[in-house]
Amino acid sequence: MLTKRQKSTVVKEAQKHDKDTGSAEVQVGLLTKRIKELSDHLKKHQKDHHSRRGLLLMVGKRRRFLQYLKREDEKTHGKLVKKLGLEA
């Protein structure tokens, strides 16, 4: 789970303007941070299937946000993918 401080730093990095807290870019940034934390947790606790299911749901949600961004604004999508290190 993200603390308020962690969440605010991720939001500040990804936001378009001062009051932006819900854009697709911010959501992808928050999901990426949560996915990284949860994947670290699952390295220690391999049999935690409930958390694994939550991780898969988050990965799917992030993928849908990225598909939306690519469809709407490909330049922003490219910048965000590079910034978050999601290139495959």
matplotlib code that plots the C-alpha trace (Angstrom):
import matplotlib.pyplot as plt

x = [0.0, 1.3, 1.7, 0.4, 3.9, 4.7, 1.4, 1.9, 5.4, 4.1, 1.2, 3.5, 5.8, 3.0, 0.4, -0.3, -1.2, -1.3, -4.8, -4.4, -4.9, -7.0, -5.6, -4.6, -0.9, -1.3, -3.3, -0.6, 2.1, 0.2, -0.5, 3.1, 4.3, 1.7, 2.6, 6.3, 5.6, 3.3, 5.7, 8.4, 5.9, 5.2, 8.9, 8.9, 5.5, 5.1, 1.9, -0.1, -2.5, -5.0, -2.3, -1.3, -4.8, -4.8, -1.5, -2.9, -6.0, -3.7, -1.6, -4.7, -6.0, -2.6, -2.6, -6.0, -4.9, -1.9, -3.9, -6.2, -3.3, -1.7, -5.0, -5.7, -2.2, 0.7, 3.4, 2.3, 2.1, 5.7, 7.0, 5.2, 6.4, 10.0, 9.7, 8.3, 10.6, 7.8, 9.5, 9.6]
y = [0.0, 3.5, 6.1, 9.6, 10.9, 8.2, 8.8, 12.6, 12.3, 9.9, 12.3, 15.3, 13.5, 12.5, 15.3, 17.6, 20.7, 21.6, 20.1, 17.0, 13.9, 11.6, 11.7, 8.5, 9.5, 9.8, 6.6, 4.7, 6.1, 5.1, 1.6, 1.1, 2.0, -0.4, -3.1, -2.8, -3.0, -6.0, -7.9, -7.4, -8.8, -11.8, -12.6, -13.2, -14.8, -17.1, -18.8, -15.6, -16.2, -13.5, -10.8, -12.4, -12.0, -8.3, -7.9, -9.3, -7.1, -4.0, -5.0, -5.4, -2.0, -0.4, -2.0, -0.6, 2.9, 2.6, 1.5, 4.4, 6.8, 5.3, 5.7, 9.3, 10.8, 8.7, 11.2, 11.4, 7.6, 7.3, 9.8, 8.1, 4.6, 5.8, 7.7, 4.7, 2.2, 0.1, -0.5, -4.1]
z = [0.0, -0.9, 1.8, 1.3, 0.7, -1.9, -3.6, -3.7, -5.3, -8.0, -8.7, -8.9, -11.4, -13.7, -13.5, -16.4, -14.3, -10.6, -9.8, -12.0, -9.8, -12.0, -15.6, -17.3, -16.9, -13.1, -12.9, -14.8, -12.5, -9.4, -10.7, -11.7, -8.2, -6.6, -9.1, -8.2, -4.4, -4.8, -7.0, -4.4, -1.8, -4.0, -4.3, -0.6, -0.3, -3.4, -2.1, -1.6, -4.4, -3.3, -3.7, -7.0, -8.3, -7.3, -9.1, -12.3, -12.0, -11.6, -14.6, -16.7, -15.6, -16.4, -19.8, -20.6, -19.5, -21.7, -24.7, -24.2, -24.0, -27.2, -29.0, -27.9, -27.7, -28.9, -28.0, -24.4, -24.3, -25.6, -23.0, -20.2, -21.1, -21.3, -18.0, -16.1, -17.7, -19.2, -22.6, -23.6]

ax = plt.figure().add_subplot(projection="3d")
ax.plot(x, y, z, "-o")
ax.set_aspect("equal")
plt.show()
